[in-house]
Amino acid sequence: MADNKKRQTGLDLLKCICAFLVVCIHVPFNFKGGEYFLLLTRIAVPSFFMISGFFYDFIVQHKKEFHQIKKVFILVVSTGILYFIWNIILNLINGNSISHFLKSTFTIDNLFRYLFFNRAIVGGHLWYLAALLYTLIIVALFRKLGALKLLYILSPLLIAADIIFGTYANVIFGRTFWYFYFRNYLFVGIPYFILGHLINIYRERIKAFFGSRSPIPFLCISSVVFCGVSFVEYYLLNKARLDGSRENYIGTVFFTLSVFLIFAVFYNNTGSRAESFFSYIGQIQSSSIYIYHPIVIKLCALLFTHIGLFSIYSAVAPIIVFAVTSTAIFIVSLISYKTIIKT
């Protein structure tokens, strides 16, 4: 039980880190060389899928597969409605034609891309929720059919296909493919979900492999090495003007794996206040931060532009957006809780 507690805390911290990294993707730090920092953020979404996969056995054992799928489905629908309304508001503020927005947004092509490739119609970041929904349904079907091992075999091939046809498409094929062909449930959601699932299944063997030695130094070094590999890949591809439509490098895959192993298998609970604070954000708020942060980005940009401090804001925008989003979520949750208690 204590060991599970440690792993839970580690994964909560990882969710907090990944939520911050997602914010960094959509409102980057404004400093020289910031494009290299952005490469670090690419571990965020794969890690979220791996965390879901890590707990899949728990979901199955407690017969909560349908409940989980239903919960994600409700999120997909409700967030889609939310960002539809948000886009209507933005168009009204900007004086744009609502009819033009509706006609250009809800097209057959966009619907096709959403249904088959998870390319969100409104709220681009919402592709993740649709991909998670598809992943949960497909994994559940394969499990019911007793064919889950087939996904074990296919997952490395799907990750490789994402790199080949996304990142290295120009090198291999002399052309690029649209990113959403590979940033979806099939090439990101399923393989990383399965990877997290397998790490949970074999976590005791992974621990036994390292024996009595602490694996943390080794995994930290491997994280730095593979992070460096992704930097080199990025530099060489850009220098040769052969960069692809995706930024998921070979080094990124192993960097993500190294970081995940640290937090999922080998993290030791310190019991510090800082750990409790950030694990709380990861456990309770990470999903909400992921969903709502684009709205906060827009509001913060408008506010700091209005008060003439946009240049200061842009230098540390990810920190401000993350802090404001987290605080707003906490306040709304507190008000909702007090309202429920009173009624």
Secondary structure, 3 states (H helix, E strand, C coil): CHHHHHHHHHHHHHHHHHHHHHHHHHCCCCCCCHHHHHHHHCCHHHHHHHHHHHCHHHHHHCCCHHHHHHHHHHHHHHHHHHHHHHHHHHHHHCCCCHHHHHHHHCCHHHHHHHHHHCCCCCCHHHHHHHHHHHHHHHHHHHHHCCCHHHHHHHHHHHHHHHHHHHHCHHHHHCCCCCHHHCCCHHHHHHHHHHHHHHHHHCHHHHHHHHCCCCCHHHHHHHHHHHHHHHHHHHHHHHHCCCCCCCCCCHHHHHHHHHHHHHHHCCCCCCCCHHHHHHHHHHHHHHHHHHHHHHHHHHHHHHHHHHCCCHHHHHHCHHHHHHHHHHHHHHHHHHHHHHHHHHC
